[in-house]
Amino acid sequence: MPTTFEELAKMLAKRDGFSVEEELAAINIAAEDMEIAFFNGDLDACEDILRSDLGLEPEYIEVFIN
């Protein structure tokens, strides 16, 4: 499992066929959205953002916490 945004971006780039830079931009946007949801107390929204925006399972939230 990746531990940094850069590692996650490389994994997603390989999976999705986009550049690492494009994936990193998507990750950063998702991280901002997740931060807002978290501070609003909506943890379900954080999981939804992972799934809908990045196509990731909830366990990948660890990358965003670290």
C-alpha positions, -999 to +999 in steps of 0.1 A: +000+000+000+014+034-009+022+057+020+026+091+003+006+110-023+035+106-048+034+068-044-004+068-047-001+090-078+023+065-094+000+036-086-030+054-101-011+065-131-002+029-139-038+018-133-055+046-151-031+055-179-028+091-169+004+110-160+017+111-124+012+148-125-025+145-135-031+119-108-013+140-082-036+169-091-067+147-087-053+134-053-048+169-040-083+180-050-097+149-033-076+156-002-090+191+000-126+178-004-119+151+022-105+176+047-137+197+044-159+167+049-138+155+078-140+189+096-178+189+090-179+155+107-190+136+076-167+106+075-190+088+050-183+116+025-146+109+029-151+073+018-174+085-010-147+109-023-122+081-023-145+058-043-160+083-067-130+107-074-101+082-072-117+047-075-102+036-042-114+015-014-118+030+021-086+016+035-066+040+013-078+068+037-046+060+056-025+077+029-045+109+035-042+107+073-004+103+073 
